[in-house]
């Protein structure tokens, strides 16, 4: 295959997925696949992690919260990145679908960050003796949550205005540039002021019987939150296109 | 084109020399902040001295974000910004001029405020130059960050709380490094290499900031 046909194929693929109607029709299949696969993996990971994995030699059974904490934290970071990318796509090509995706990623990502912060502080009580420590990683996760909240609050101002969309996407992109700077500044501040008495990176190396359910949990969480994002995006598409012909046709045919 | 740029410069100089409202607001806000903070402390304790660097930087961040939402408001309301977008001078250059004068205004306020705060809070810097340099560099970064969000807040409307919520998380590096340098300036024995970090961020932000603000402005006037 030569270069020209490949790029034209890619363009066609991109435009087909970009149009609301064909996205709505095509994403149905992927929504189901993501949802089922993610739910199955999560169930397997949690059953394995809660009942079959051996207790940790230091922390006992309390370490089992890792099977919720680490997958949500990892997915939250990735989802902020994805939100920045789709916001940039909206700003450059003015593609409505990218904005809907960014809005959905913002809600799901914010929820994931909240869950990971809450489970982290619950985990912190038995292991560190405190719910909250101004540790570098905790603080930068909190800032991530603040960035998500800022973008979500802008979208709350007026849900169906093109200007508000532009502002929210712009803030998301700026936040993406600023995220590494914030991360490193927080790490610096932390290492200068509090010697790392309690560090996440110093935990003992994991045994394979604990690692496999964790990896399954991470993969499952990505797929399941991907399912939530697709679902939310479909809802946004339907809401913004509710007066258009293809939606009316779908309703008439009973496809909805 | 250069003649027109000269005219823009002349206008900005005139405006910033005649608008004392901005400087006065910023100054009074900072003073009130310090007074209220000090009133909450037990006068006999020494705790207030330890919190000085964090307090000063927090107040400066808060004050700058609060006044920044009005930087572009007047020019937006009377149509000046719309003319900027259409004229043949690069928009980012005009924005740079605007930001430079905003920074000068913040600096003038700080020149008035810092000696006063030194007296009010009993601060004696071991390395005063270092502390003053950190204020100058830190506010330079703040001007860039807040002017991007100020242009965007033109679109949202007059919601300055939302503007602060969005802007403050982005200014965290300035708070951390600025307070760090202040602490180093208070204590002669400590190391102040962080100042290079702050300078690096300032260089980065001033090189991409005008362009980013110009893009945001173009989008907001579409």
Boltz contact constraints between the chains, C-beta under 6 A:
constraints:
  - contact:
      token1: [A, 143]
      token2: [B, 169]
      max_distance: 6.0
  - contact:
      token1: [A, 146]
      token2: [B, 169]
      max_distance: 6.0
  - contact:
      token1: [A, 147]
      token2: [B, 169]
      max_distance: 6.0
  - contact:
      token1: [A, 150]
      token2: [B, 165]
      max_distance: 6.0
  - contact:
      token1: [A, 150]
      token2: [B, 166]
      max_distance: 6.0
  - contact:
      token1: [A, 157]
      token2: [B, 156]
      max_distance: 6.0
  - contact:
      token1: [A, 163]
      token2: [B, 155]
      max_distance: 6.0
  - contact:
      token1: [A, 166]
      token2: [B, 219]
      max_distance: 6.0
  - contact:
      token1: [A, 167]
      token2: [B, 152]
      max_distance: 6.0
  - contact:
      token1: [A, 167]
      token2: [B, 155]
      max_distance: 6.0
  - contact:
      token1: [A, 167]
      token2: [B, 156]
      max_distance: 6.0
  - contact:
      token1: [A, 170]
      token2: [B, 152]
      max_distance: 6.0
  - contact:
      token1: [A, 170]
      token2: [B, 216]
      max_distance: 6.0
  - contact:
      token1: [A, 171]
      token2: [B, 166]
      max_distance: 6.0
  - contact:
      token1: [A, 178]
      token2: [B, 170]
      max_distance: 6.0
  - contact:
      token1: [A, 181]
      token2: [B, 173]
      max_distance: 6.0
  - contact:
      token1: [A, 182]
      token2: [B, 172]
      max_distance: 6.0
  - contact:
      token1: [A, 185]
      token2: [B, 173]
      max_distance: 6.0
  - contact:
      token1: [A, 185]
      token2: [B, 176]
      max_distance: 6.0
  - contact:
      token1: [A, 189]
      token2: [B, 176]
      max_distance: 6.0
